Amino acid sequence: MNDKSCSNCGTKLPSEASFCTVCGARIEVVQGVPSAMPVNAYPPPEEKKTSFVYIVFIILSAVGVVAGAVIFFLKWGLAL
């Protein structure tokens, strides 16, 4: 039996295996030669960028809440 190994985790597999029994990676054979590169079923997650407008909105909202609280307390004559 011609054993092969998983290109993703290195586990030894029987020659008829289509998937790795440990990590589940697909075992692809190109012209009788196992793939040298690991097959990633899921691409790496994209880095999310925080929008400048979103940050400005949050800051202005916080300033608005503080200003509203100050005006409320000044109108009703309550001490902070």
N, C-alpha and C positions, 0 to 999 in steps of 0.2 A: 504494500500500500504506500503510495507516494503522499506523505503528509505535507501540508502547507501550514503557514501561520497567518494569523490575522494581522493586517497591516496597521490596524488601529491600536490594538492592545498587545499584540505579540503572542497570543495564545496559539498553541499547536492545534491544528484542526485536521480532520480526515480530508482526503482529496476530493470527495464528493460534496463537501459542505458548501452551502450557498451563503450562509450567515454565520457569524461568530456566535458560539454558544455562551460566551461570557459577556461581551459588550453589545452584541446584536448588530454589529456593523456588517454591511453587505460585502461579501467576498466576490470581487469581480476578477475574471480571468480574461486577459487580452492576449489572443493568439497562444494560449497555453501557458502564459506567464502571469503569475499573480501580480496584481497592481502594487506598485511600489509606494504610492501615496495613499494615505488613509482617506476613506470616504466619509465625509461629514454629512449626516442627514440634515443637520440644522446649521445654517450659517451663523456666524457670531452676531450677536445683537448689535444694531446700529446705535451709536452714541447719540442720545437725544440732547439737542441744544436748547437752552432756555432762551426764549425770545426776550429781547430788550423791552418790547412793549409790555409784555407780561410783568416784568420786574417793575417798570414804571407804574403800572396799574396797581400793583400790590403796595408800593410805597405811597402813592397818592391816596389809596383807600385808608391806609393806616393814619396818615396825616389828617384825613377827613374825619375819622372816628375820634381822634384826639381833639381836634378843633371843635367838633360837635359837643364833646363832653365838657370842654372848657366853657363854651358858650352856655350850655345848659346850667352848669353850676354857677356861673356869673349872673345869669338871669334870675335864678331862684334864690340868690344870695347865700348859697351854701359854701362853706370853706372847703378847699381841697385838702 
